[in-house]
């Protein structure tokens, strides 16, 4: 009998330990924790099948300079697990994930969620796997138009590292009538599993890859006091179009690397949307419409860098509208709204675009007028002169050969790196 009881006690300890290992490793947020986003993205609508999508809001897309065209978002995600890869800026030892159904018209069911340190490809480090919970429950619904914050988990995350975020979607994305909430053109490969819930497995059974993020809004870490975030707000040039995919070669990535090398406690959050405009919807809603959500509501934000307006100018072609004065008035709105929230706001001059598919001399005159106002008005808290950095001194309306990706609108990796290196880190204190 003693032997049997001893065996039962051992068995109980083993089973209990196994249950603890499988249970979500979460705890409620502490009142004094300083949460700061380490990664974020700007979200757009993907209309439901059979419904008209937004009109194109930019020149025809071109293949990435660093390789073949990125795989498009999958047509559907149904009874599958998304393993989405994101790259941190700052590190921390506790983390939580924010999901969004911003453009959905019905609740989005999450059948399971997890987070881990990425090893390579679709594989994760086994010892780092953490199951996520929402109010203590492993499943949740993200209501239409809402965001959902996971419970925190203890996970040591290094700065400038890759995370894998798993979401099991038991229903569908891209099949039903509810639009999907995504970020297209992520310049990052993520993975869609074979059917089933594969949250937390080391080697994801991959069905397909995707160059988009779904449902993810941001990742936050509990950071030491004094840590804060800068949002880089703009269009495809901030989003990193034509940078080499999977290499974190966007200009905000270079800025994050420099801040980490200097030991600064500043996160960098990329709120660029390819094709975005200041005054018009299409590729995402206008900058004026999304500024509060994508900048002022980011966790820990204290600074923002604005690089936006070239698509308004280019898509107008030879039309007088919008004028440079229209764009200046819109930038003033962004400045006023940032200052009302105590956020420092810096204006970046628009880079050259002669040779791009939508270039016109009339557009160039507007670009120069807007850049002159950014440089000389004193209305922004500071100026980052990307135009001077990337233009050809002999032909200032054109990119320099070193900075150009080849489409005469976007920088290549070298140009993006130079842009990230130009930002005065003292502005972000």
N, C-alpha and C positions, 0 to 999 in steps of 0.2 A: 504493500500500500504506500509506503514511504517513497519507493521508487516511482510509482505511478504519479503521486502528487508532485514529486520533483520534476517528472517529465512534463506534467501539465503546466507547471510554473514556467519552465523553459519555453514550452510551446507558446504560452500566452505572451511572453516577452518578445519572442520572434515575430508573432503575428502583429502585436502592437507596434513594434518597430517598423514593420512593413507598411502598416496603415499610415503611420506618421510620414513615412517617406513618400507615399502616394498622395497624401492630402495636400491641398493648397497651402503653401508656406506663406501665409499672409498675416498681417496684423493691422489693426486700425491705425490711421495716421495719428501721430502725436501732435499735441497742440502747438508745440514750439518748433516743429520741423519747418525748415525753409525749403519749400519745393520750388525747383527751377526746371524748366524744360531743357533737356539736352539735345533733343531732336524734334523737329516739327515739319509739317508740310502744309501747303495751301490746297484746299479741296475744290473740286469741280464736279459738275453733274454729268452722269452718263445716262442719257435717256433710256427708258424702257424700250424693248423691241417694238417696232411698228409706230413709234412716235418720232416726230421730226426733232433732230438735234439742233444745237445752236449753229448759226452760220459760221463759216471759217473766219477767223479773226487775225489772220497773219499770212505771210507769204507761204507758198507751198513748202511743206516740210522736206528736209534733205537728210540723207543718211548721215549718221554721226561720223565726224572726222576720224575718230579713233577706231573704226571698224564697221562691220555690216550693220544694216538697219536693226534697231531693237525689236524684239518680238512684241506684237501688239497685245493689248489686254485680252485675256481669254473671252470667248463669246459668252460663256456661262461658268459659274462656280456653283455646283449643287452637290450636296452630300460629299464635300471635299474639304481638305484642310489647306488653308493658305499659310505658307511659311514666308513671311515678308522680312526682308533684310533692310536694316537702317544703320546709319553710322553716327555714333555719338559725337558730341563736342566736348562737354565736361564729363567727369566721372562721378561716382557716388557708390554708396553701399546699400541703399534702399531705392527701389524703383517702382513706378506704377505706369500704366499704359492708359491712354485716353482714346476711346473709339468714337466715331461720329457716323450718324445716319442723317447728316445735314440735309441732303436733298431727297431722302426717302419719303414716301407717302404712306408707308405702313411700317410696323415694327420689324426690325431685323433680328432674327434669332441667332444667338451665339451659343453653340452647343458645347464649347470648351475653348479654353485659351491658355497659352503658356508663353514663357519667355526664357531665353537661354543665350549664352555666349556662342557666337557662330564659330565653327572650326574652319570649314572650307565648303564651298558649294552649298548644298542643301543640308549639310551635316552640322551638328552642334556638339559642344563639349558636354559629355554625359553628366559630370559632377555639377554643372551649372544649371541644369534644367529645373525650372520652377513652374508649377501650375498656378495660373491666375484665378482669382475669385472676384465676385462682385457682391459686396454685402455678405460675404461668407459663403456664397453659393457658386458652384462651378459653371452654371449656365445663366444666361441673362438675355434680355431683349433690349435692343437699343431703339427707343421710341422714335417715331417719325420726327425729323428735324432736331433730334436731341443728341447730346454727347453722353458718354458713360465712362466714368473713371474707375479703374480697377482698384481693388485693395492693394496696398503696398506689399512687396515681398522683399526679403533680405537677399540681395545679390550684389556682389562687388563688381562694379563696372569700371573699367579703365577709360580714361579719356581717349577719344579718337579710335574707338573699337567698334566692331560689328556686332549687332544684336539680331537674333532671329525671333520674331514674334509670330506665334502660331494662333490661328483662329479656325475653329471647325464651324463650317456653315452647313447646318443640316437641311435648310430650305434651299434657297437659291439667290444668287446675284446674277442678274442679266437674263432671267427667264420670266419672272412675273411682271406685274404692271408698275412696280415701284422703281423709280430711278435709283441707280447706284451712286454712291459717294466715293470718288476716286481722286487720285492724282496721276495723270498720264505723263509720259516722258520723264520717268524718275531717274534715268541714267543709272539704274541699279536693277540687277536681275533678282527677281523673287520667284517663288515656286508654288505650284498648284499640285496637290497630291492626287494619287489614285483615289477612288471612292473610299469614304470612311473617315472616322475620327483618328487622326494620327498625331494629335497634339502631344508633344513631349517625347516623341521617338527620336533616337539619335540620328538615324539615316532615314530621311523622309522618302517614301516611295513616290517619286516624281512622275506626274503625268505630263505636265507642260511647264514652261517658264513664262514669265510675264515681265514687261517693263513698266508696270504701273503698281501703285499702292492702292489697296482697297480698305475703306472703313477706318484706317489709322489716321489720327489727327496729330498726336505727339506722344513722346515718352518723357517722363519727368523723373528727376532724382532728388533725394533729400540731400541738400548741399549745405556746407558751412555758411554761417552768416557772412554777408558781404558778397556772396556769389550772385550774379545777375545775368541777364540775357540781352543780346542785340538781335533784332530781326532785320534780315535783308529782304527788302520788299521790292518786287519788280516783275519783269516779264521773263522771256526765254533766256536773256543774258544772265539773269540771276538764277534761273532754274538750271542753267548749265547745258543748254542745247548745244550739240556738236562737241561737247567734251567727251573724253574717252569713258565709255560706260564701265561701271564697277571699279573705277579708280579714284573716285571722290576728287575729281579734277575741276570742280566748279570754283568760282572765285570765293564764295563763302567758305568752302572747305579749306582753302589756303589761309583765309583769315583765321579760322578756328585753329589750324596748326600753329600759326604764329603766336596766337594768344596762349596756347598750351605751352609752347617753348619758352615763353616769357614768364610762365607761372601765374598768369592772370586768371582770375576766377570769373570768366565771362563765357557764357554759352553763345553759340551762333545758331540761329534758327532761320532756315531758308523758306521764305514765303513767296518765291517766284512762281509764276504760271506762264508757260509758253503761250505767246499770242495775246497776253493780257493787255488791256488798255486802261488809261486813266478815266476816260469819259464814256466808254462803250462796253456793253456786254458782248459775249461771244465765247472766247476762251476763258471761262470763268466769268463771274460778274465783274463789273468795273472796279478799279482800284478804290474809287470813292465808296462804293457799296461794301467792299470787303475789308476795309481798313480796320474797323473796330475788331472784327472777328480774327483776322489774320495777324494783327499787330498788337492792338491795345489789350486784348484778352489773353495773350500768351503768358504763361506762368513765369514770373520773374523778369518781365521785360522792363528795361530802363532806357534803351536806345533803339533807334531805327535808322536804317540807311535806305533812302528811296532812289531807285533807278527805274524810271517808268515814263513812257510817253512816245517812244519811237514807233509803236504800232499805231497810235492815234495819227501820227504824222504820215507814216507810210501809207496806211489804208485810205487816207484822204486823197492821195495822189495829188492832182493839181487843184483840188477844191480848196476854197478859202476857209472852209469849216471842217474841223475845229481850227481856230487860229492859235497863234502863239499866246495871245492874251487869254484865250479860253483855257489853255493848259496851265498858264501861270495862275489863274484864278483857282483852278483845281488843286494845284500844289499848295496854294495858300490855305485851302481847306484842310489838307493833310497836316500842315504845320499847326494850325489852330487846334485841331483835335488832339494831336500829340501833346502839345503844351498844356492843354486843359487837364491831361492825365499825368502831368509831370514827367513826360518822356522826352528825352533829347532826340532831335530829329536832324539828320544830315542829308543834304542834297547831293546826288551824284550826277555829273553832266552826262548827257546822252552821247554814246559812242557813234562814230561815223557810219554811214550806210550807202554811200555812192557805189553803184554796182549791184546792189541788192535788187530783187525783182520788183519792189514797189518804190524804188527811188525816183524822185522828181526834183528839179531845181526849186520848185515851190516848197517842197518838204524840207529841203536843206536850209532854206531861208528861215523856216519855222524852228528847226533844230538849233540853229545858231542863235536865234533870238531867245529861245528858252534857256539855252546854256549860258548866255550872257546874263540873264536875270539871276540864274542860280549862283553864278560866280560873284555878281556885283551887288545884289540887292541887300544882302545881310539878313535876309528873313529866315533862312535856315540857320541852325546853330553852328554849322560848319559845312565845308564843301569838299567833296572828293572828286578830283578832276580826271575821271576816266577818259573823257574825250581827248584831253591833251596827252595822256599816257599812250593811247592806242592809235592815234591818228598819224598819218604820214606827214612829216613836216613839209614836204614838197607839195603835198596835195591834201590839205587838212580835211576835206570832205570824204577821204578814203581811209580805210584801215591801213596801218603799216603792214608790210609783208610778214613781219615777225609775229604780229598779233592776230592776223586774219586766219580764220578756219578754212577759208576758201570760198565761202558764200557771200563775203563782203558785208555781212550783217552781224554774224556772231564771232567772237574770238575763238581761237583754238586753245588747246591746253596751255600753250606758252602764254598766250594773251590773258587767259583766266588767272594763271599764276601771278602774272605781273599786276593784275588788278587787285588780287588779294593782298599782294605785298605793298600796294600803294597806301592802303588805309593806315592812317596814323593811330596807333594803338592807344595813344594818350587821350583820344577822343572818347574812348569807351570806358574810362575809369568811372 
